[in-house]
């Protein structure tokens, strides 16, 4: 397993899942760098809005994928929160507003706050980290 923190691994896993590389074979770090380079427009130059992520091997990504499947069997809601944050790049505020509010306040106009989602996101990340640590040992 890589020496990255679990959060960096999860963001790299999200980029690995979203990678549209349909070629057979392994991905290279240089190809990932070329694909993530910002596109230049003659009218304006905008920085890339994508988060810069570290390289993750296919074996590491598949190990995280197995841990995410165990999280799905454990709790669908935790899996969805982790998936929305790391794969769909939703902020904690967007998860609270668009996903968690329906469960927290089903028949009300009230909105869930970030303080509802942040502990659940940390719980999901901790679950994945624990599964990875157990599988390595």
C-alpha positions in Angstrom: 0.0 0.0 0.0 1.2 3.5 -0.7 2.7 5.9 1.9 0.0 8.5 1.3 -2.6 9.5 4.0 -6.0 7.8 3.8 -7.6 11.1 2.6 -5.0 11.4 -0.2 -5.6 7.7 -1.1 -9.3 8.3 -1.2 -9.0 11.3 -3.5 -6.6 9.3 -5.7 -9.2 6.5 -5.7 -11.9 8.9 -6.8 -9.7 10.1 -9.7 -9.0 6.5 -10.6 -12.7 5.7 -10.7 -13.4 8.7 -12.8 -10.6 8.1 -15.2 -12.0 7.7 -18.7 -9.0 5.8 -20.0 -10.4 3.0 -22.1 -7.1 1.7 -23.3 -5.9 -1.7 -22.1 -2.8 -1.7 -19.9 -1.7 0.2 -16.9 -2.0 3.9 -16.4 1.2 6.0 -16.1 1.8 9.0 -13.9 2.9 11.1 -16.9 -0.3 10.3 -18.8 -2.3 11.4 -15.8 -0.4 14.6 -15.6 -0.9 15.3 -19.3 -4.7 14.6 -19.1 -5.1 16.8 -16.0 -3.3 19.8 -17.6 -5.6 22.8 -17.9 -7.0 23.6 -21.3 -6.0 27.0 -22.7 -8.6 29.1 -24.4 -7.6 32.1 -26.5 -10.2 34.4 -24.7 -9.3 33.5 -21.2 -7.0 31.3 -19.2 -8.7 29.6 -16.3 -6.9 27.3 -13.8 -8.1 23.8 -13.7 -10.8 23.3 -11.1 -9.9 19.7 -10.6 -8.1 18.7 -7.4 -4.5 17.6 -7.9 -4.2 14.0 -6.8 -1.4 11.6 -6.3 -0.8 8.5 -8.4 -2.4 5.3 -7.2 -1.7 1.9 -8.6 -4.4 -0.4 -9.8 -3.7 -2.9 -6.9 -4.1 -0.1 -4.3 -7.3 1.2 -6.0 -8.8 -2.3 -6.2 -8.0 -2.8 -2.5 -9.8 0.5 -1.7 -12.7 -0.7 -4.0 -13.0 -3.9 -1.9 -13.0 -1.9 1.3 -15.7 0.4 -0.2 -17.8 -2.7 -1.0 -17.5 -3.8 2.6 -18.6 -0.3 3.7 -21.6 -0.6 1.4 -22.6 -3.9 3.0 -22.1 -2.3 6.5 -24.0 1.0 5.8 -25.5 2.3 2.6 -25.6 5.9 4.0 -21.9 6.0 5.0 -21.0 4.5 1.6 -23.1 7.2 -0.2 -21.5 10.0 1.8 -18.0 8.8 1.1 -18.8 8.2 -2.6 -20.3 11.7 -3.0 -17.3 13.3 -1.4 -14.4 11.5 -3.0 -15.8 10.3 -6.4 -18.3 13.0 -7.3 -16.3 15.7 -5.5 -19.3 17.1 -3.6 -18.4 19.4 -0.7 -19.6 18.5 2.8 -22.1 21.3 2.6 -23.6 20.0 -0.7 -23.9 16.5 0.8 -25.6 17.9 3.8 -28.0 20.0 1.8 -28.8 17.6 -1.1 -28.5 14.2 0.4 -28.5 14.1 4.2 -31.3 16.6 4.8 -33.9 14.2 3.4 -33.0 11.6 6.0 -32.4 13.9 8.9 -35.6 16.0 8.4 -37.9 13.9 6.1 -41.1 16.0 6.3 -39.6 19.4 7.0 -38.0 22.3 5.2 -35.1 22.3 7.6 -31.6 21.6 6.2 -28.9 19.5 7.7 -25.6 21.2 8.4 -22.0 20.3 7.8 -21.7 19.3 11.4 -24.1 16.4 10.7 -22.1 15.1 7.7 -18.5 15.6 8.9 -18.6 12.9 11.6 -20.3 10.5 9.3 -17.7 11.1 6.6 -14.9 10.6 9.1 -16.6 7.4 10.3 -16.7 6.1 6.7 -13.1 7.0 6.1 -12.1 5.3 9.3 -14.0 2.2 8.3 -12.2 2.0 5.0 -8.9 2.7 6.7 -9.6 -0.1 9.2 -10.4 -2.6 6.5 -7.3 -1.7 4.5 -5.1 -2.1 7.7 -6.7 -5.4 8.5 -6.2 -6.7 5.0 -2.5 -5.7 4.9 -1.7 -7.3 8.3 
